[in-house]
């Protein structure tokens, strides 16, 4: 485990308040694939226009579905424990310094301990959507990156991911979305590129 990753997690997770619990629980919930993907689909249906609708839906669908699959493949390959599982194992004192890594994780929402942590699927999806919005619809949707960053931060605040998990998810989602856009821009350049305003 990387030292700065633990230290930053502890700093973020330890500074909490009831009002922020509610705020970041909301961001975390919105970042779930069951919420953000339908919301993005509705956005596309209203914003794309008939001429561009097909290419954007297909590219975004392939990007988000393959991203979800790849996230699970990486999680199973890396097999990094969630913060709750990692810090609860401190009492054993059999590896990684034992009690020295003890920390009472502040969990907001559902307690996740049994599955793997790297990369963050919420961060992957959020940054993929933000990148797709910015590339397909123009710079005016750059604000979506702020929402994606809030979703990523909420996963640390909520006690379910380490900072490195959300950075990995953000990088993976951004790169996959950029690749999906580049392919669609090669296949149908006039429909994939945003209109110049």
Secondary structure as UniProt FT lines:
FT   HELIX           3..14
FT   HELIX           18..30
FT   HELIX           33..47
FT   HELIX           50..78
FT   HELIX           83..88
FT   HELIX           89..92
FT   TURN            96..97
FT   HELIX           98..101
FT   HELIX           121..137
FT   HELIX           139..141
FT   TURN            142..143
FT   HELIX           144..157
FT   TURN            158..159
FT   HELIX           163..187
FT   HELIX           189..192
//
